[in-house]
Amino acid sequence: MATERANIIDLTRQRFHDDVFSLLSNKCNGQYAVMVLDRRAAKVMGATLSLTDIMDKYDIAMLESLTKRRQPIPDIPALYFVEPTLESIACIVADFSDEKRGPMYKAALLCFTRSIPPAGAALIKNCPALRMRVLCVVEVQLDYLPLETNVLSLDVPCPLSIYHLQGSNLQRRMDTLT
């Protein structure tokens, strides 16, 4: 009798459940939250989960784009699932550091698609208004696109260009892939 192997799509769905959405029940006691995504994270999540999956199975009230103008909802927490670029982290900091408007959300659960660079961690650390509202910071290592049951893509633009990089340019490129 042949054993059935788990496929990359099912494993990725399970990782989203275990590592991203479970934070809501663990940190927010099942309270509904806004989910805020940047373009890369939306692409990664959209490769395995549909909007219906997210809204029906998890305590997500709405999905928002990190880079678009959003209305403050200071009564509920936000689950950020973003790529750890300086641009994305600066947008999160801006959500909590506007003294005139106040914080955009009640609290922040920060889930990053991969490891946070030191400069990004410094941005978070240097914003007291954000730090006091952060419930958790997680690097989930979900920065790939499952294409088929046993095929995934790192979605690297011009992958052959890596062969022509040298020195610090090569190191910078490799750091973005890991």
N, C-alpha and C positions, 0 to 999 in steps of 0.2 A: 504494500500500500504506500503510495507516494505521499510525502508530507507537503502541505501547501506553505509556500514561503510568503511572507508579508511583502507587499510591493511598496515602492518609494512613495506613492501617492497616499496610501493608507498610513504608512509610518509618519508622513509629514502631517496629515490630519490629526493623528494621535499626539504628535509633538505640540501642535497648536492648542489642542485641548489641555494637555498636561502642563505645558510651560508658559502659555500665554493666558488663555481664558480662565484657567484655574486660579489665577491671581485675584480675580474678582471675588470668588467665594472665600478665598483665604484671607484677603486683606480688606475687603469691603463688605463682608457678611452678606453677599448676594445682592447688594444694592445695585440698581441699574447704573450703567456708566455710559459715557460717550467714548467711542473709539476713534482715535485720531491717527491717521496714517499719512506718511509721505508717499511720493510716487513709487519709489522702489518697493517699499513694504506692501503697498496695495497690490503691486504686480506679483510679489511673492505669495501673499495670502490668497489672491485671486486665482492662482494656479491650482489650488486644492479645495478652496472653500467658496461657496456661493454666498451671496447676500442673504438668501433665505436660510442657509445653514447657520450663519452667524446670528441673525435676528431671532430665529426660532429656538436654537439650542443654548444660547448664552444670554447673560443679562446685559445686553447691549441695547441702549435706547436709540442710538443713531450713530452713523459713521460720518466722520468729517475729514476733510483734507487739511493737512497741516499748513499748506502754503496759501490756502484761500481764506478770505475774510470770514470770520465766524462770530456768532453772537455769544457773549458770555453766558455760562450756565453755572453760577457759583454754588448751586445746591447739590450738584452731583459730581462724582469723581470722573477723571478721564484716564482711559487706558491708552497710552501712546505706544504704537508699534511703528518704529521708524528705523531707517538706516542711520548709523551713528556718524553722520557727517557734521561738520561744524555748522553748516547752514541749517540742518534740521534741529540740532541742539539749540542753536540761537533762537529759532522759532519757538521752541518749548520755553526757553528762558523768558522770551518776550510775553508769552501767555501769562506769566506769573509776576512780572516785574513792572507792569504799568500801574504806577501809584494813583493816577487819576481814575482809571477804570476799576482797579482792583484785580484780584486773580480771576482768570478765565474760568477755572473749575475749583471745586472744593478740595480736591487732592489729585495727585498724579502717580500713576503706576507706569514706570518707564521700562519698556521692553525694546531692546535693540536687536536688529537682525544679526549683528556680529559684534566683536569686541570694540569697546569704546576707545578711541585714541586718547592719549594723555591730555591733549588740548581740549577735547570735548568734555572730559571729566572735570577739567579746571573750570570750564564755563558753568557747569552745574554747581560745582563747589563754591564758586564765587557769587552765586545768586542766593542770598539768604531767604528771599521770598519764595523761591522754588524749593530750596532744601527743606524748609519747615513743612512743606505740603507733600513731599515725596514719600510715598508709602513703601516703594521698593524700586530697585534698579536691577534689571535682569538682562544678560546677554544670552539670547536663546540660540544663536548660531543657526538661524533659518534664513540664510541668504542664498538660496538656490531656487530654481524653478523645476518642479517635477513635470516632465513632459509626457512620459508614458509610465507604465508600471515599473519598468526597470531602467529608465533613462531620465537623467536630470541635466539641467544646463546651469552654468554659473552666470549666464547672460552677460558675458564679457564682450564689450565692443572691440572689434579688431583683435581677436585673440592671437593671431600670428605676429602682431607687433611686439609681443613680449620677447620674441627671439632677437629683436634688434635693440633692446634696451640694455644699458650697461650702468654699473655703479649705483649711485643714489636713485636714479630714475627707475632702475629695475627693482630696487628695494622698496621704493614707494608703491610701485605697481603691485608687487607681491603682497605688501601689507594690506592693500585694499581687497585682495582676494582671500585673505585668511581671516 
